[in-house]
Amino acid sequence: MWTTESLWFETAVVSIIYALGNILMGHFEEQTPKIRRVGKFLLTILIVCCISFYFGRIIAMSLLSLFILPLLYVHGYYLPKKKGINGWNGEPKSKYYEFRNWNKDIFSKK
């Protein structure tokens, strides 16, 4: 009855990663447009499924897991050393908002 031989397995893995990411880290994307967030999710599923279909699941899951390296570089080195932003909690908020080119005056009435 249950099989992992279909591309639904890859879809489930990517969806779980994005769900956990949005639950735990979604507050860092508060000013990112929703369409961009949805588009990134769909593009990631498309890429992972295509790689899995043409090159195999091991290659697709390996490439997906390799994305931990840029994450560690950006959050562990680039943001703290180059930009003065804590890579794990986004503090100070003013520098983080400036880095993302967001409006820093988030509490003003429009």
Buried (B, 14 or more C-beta within 10 A) or exposed (E): EEEEEEBEBBBEBBBEBBEEEEEEEEEBBEEEEEEEBEEEBEEBBEBBBEBBEEEEBEEBBEBBEEEEEEEEEBBEEEBBEEBEBBBEEBEEEEBBBEBBEBEEEEEEEE
